[in-house]
Amino acid sequence: MSLRGKWESQAERWAAWARTPGHDHHFWEVNLPPFLDMIPPAGHLTVDLGCGEGRLGRLLHERGHRVVGFDSSPTLARLAGHEDAHPTALADIAALPVRSGVADLAIAFMSLHDVDDMAGSVHEAARVLSPGGRLCLAVVHPLNSAGQFVDESAESSFVIAGQYLERFRYVDQIERDGLPMTFHSYHHPLGAYMGALEAAGFLVESIREPVDSLPGDKHARWRRLPLFLHVRAVFQ
């Protein structure tokens, strides 16, 4: 099954995960703050690529952005469109129903590793941006998706089993506070993301690697390696 189908099968669970107050600490406390810091001020149009149930789009709308969201999951697009004050459309972000050059900001927050055509999605982001427009993206850091710790101790070794340079699908099954969620994603090495940006005409101007800053021993090992990768690139 395509990743689109896998995410549609998890859509209701994802909405509960994302919308339960105080549940997704990694979003609110680790991933979101540095990502918002790298987003340019509101301009003419912001496209939210892989908007999910819409939480980032809502935050950007509150900050003055004119946002249009896109998601390939019918359930998530419906949920986002039902609750959000900005329009949301059902669409594959590798084939957007948008004219070329209409936006000055594209957001791909935690979506490019969850689509079947990462490079095509980056190319589409470039197509809908006007020259000088920016793409801000966040993904699971390639180190994170390539390996795993051998145990949960703070000093645990992190092992990559010879797969870093390969593209492969992986699954994370998590249950937290009674909410189960299965994440279906692709691992891409850093060079694949940078190559897709270069081929689409982007120039990278900022790279950040947030680590797990949450308190507690179970998070200590992730203070040594990045959880996420943030990139801001300008379309030439």
N, C-alpha and C positions, 0 to 999 in steps of 0.2 A: 504494500500500500504506500502511496505517496505520503510525504510529510503533511501535505494539505489534508489528506484523509485522516491521518493520525491525530492531527490537532483538532479537527472537527469532532473526533470521537472523545476528546478530552475537554471540549469547550466549556461545558457546564461546570466541570471540576475546576478549570482554570479561572472561570469567573468567580467561583466561591473562594478560591485561593487568593485572588487579587483583591477582592472586594470585602473580605472579612476584616473588620477593623483590628489593627495591631498584629495581624498574622504574618505578613511578608516583610520581616525585618530587614532582610538583605536588600529589598527594593528601596525601602524608605530611608534606611540608615547607611547603607554601603554604596549602592549603585546609583541611586537617583541624585544625591547632592552634587557629586563631582560632574555628573553628566549635565545637569542644569547649568552648572558654572561655565561649561564650554559652549553652550548654545548661544548664537548671536541674538541681539534684540529682535523683536517682532518686526517683520517687514510686510511685503505685499501678500504673500501666500506661503503657508507652511504645509507640506504634505507629510502625513504620518504613515509610514510604510510598514505594514504589519502591525496595525494599531491594537490588535487583541480586543479586549473588552473596553478599551478606551481611556484608561486612567492617565496615561501621559498626555494624551491629547486634551483631556479636561484641564490638567494643570497648565498646559501651554495656552489654552484658551483663556484661562483666568489671568495669565500674564500678558494678555493683549495680542496673542497670535491669532491670525485668521487661519484656522486649521481645517483641512479635509483629510479624513482618515480612510485607509484602505486595508482590508483583510480578506484572505481567501477562504476563511471559515465562515459559512453562512450564519452559524449560531453566534459567533463572536461579532461579526459585522452587524447583525441584528441587535445584539445587546448593546453595542457601542452606540449605534444609531438611535436606539430607543431612549437612552439616558443622556446622551451628550447634546450640548447646545450647538455643536458644529456638525456638518454633514459627514456621513460615513458611507462608503460604497463597498460592495462585494467585488473584489478583483484580485487577480494574481499580481503581485507587485513586480513580476518580471514582464508584465504586459498591461500597463496601466491605461485606463480609458481617459487619458488626459492629453491635451495638446502640448506640443514641445515648447519649452522655454517659458512656462507660465508661473513657475514658483521661484522664490529666492532662498528657500530653505527646505531641505528634505531631512526627515528624521527616520532612522531605522534603529529603534531601540529594542535590543534583544530579539531581533527578527531574522537577520541574515543567516544565522546558523540553523534556523528552523524552516527554511524554504528549500525547495528542490533545485532551484536555479539561482545560486548566490551571485555568480558573475552577471547573469542576465538582469537580476534585480538591481545591481549596482549600475549597470548600463542604463536601465530605465530611469533611475534616480538622476543620472546625468542628463538624460534626454529632456526631462521635464523642468530642469533648472535653467535659468538664464545665466549667461556668462557672469562669473563672479559670485554665483550662488554657492551655497555650502551644503554639504552632507555631513550630518553628525550621526555616528553609529556607535552602538554598544553591542558586544557579543560576549559569550562565554570565552574567557581567555584561552587561546590554543594550548597553553601548558595545562590548564585545568582539564580540558576535554581529552588531552592525549594520554593522561596517566592517572595514577591514584596513589594515595598514601597507603602504606602497608598496615597501619593501625591508627588509632585515634589519639595517640600520645602527642604532646607538643613537639617532641623531637623526632617524630616519625619520618622515615625516609619516603621520598616521593619517587615512584618508579614509572618510567615511560617504557613500555614493552615494544620498542622498535616500530611504533606506528605514527610518530609525529608527522612525518612528511606525507603521509597518505590521507586521502579523503575517505572517511568512513562514517557510517551511521552508528549512533549509540542511543541508549535509553537510560534515563534516570527515574527510578520509582521511589517516591518519597511519601511518607505520611507524617504530618506534623499537626499536633493538637487536634487529631481526629479528622483532618482533611487530607485525603489521598490525592496524589497527582503523579501522572506519568509524563515525563518530558521526552519528546522525540526530536532528535537533532542530528546535524552533521558536524563532525570535526573537520575544520579546514586549518592548515598551517598558516602562520602569519604571512608567509610569502604569497599564499593564494589570495588573501584579502588585499594585500598591497598590490599584487598583480592585477586584480580586478579593478581597483581604483585607478591604477596607471593606464590600463587599457581603455577605460571610460573617459579619460581626460581630466582626472582629478589630480591635484597637488596636495599632499598631506601637509597640514600646518600644525597639528597637535596630536600627540599620542599620550594616553594616560592608562595606568594599570592599577585600578583600585584593589586593595586587599581587604580582608575581613577584619573590620574594626570592632566587631561585637564583643562584649565581655564574656568571660567564661572559658574554662579549660578546653571545651570541645571546639572552640574557634581558634585556639592558639596556633595550631599547625598551619592554618590558612593566613596567618599574619606573615608567613615567610614566602608565600607565593601569591601571585595575583589571581583573583577570582574572575575579573572582567577586563575587557579591553575596550577603551574608548578612543575613537578617532574622529577628528574634524578635518575635512578636506574641502578645498575650494575647486569649483569647476572652471576650467580655463576656457 
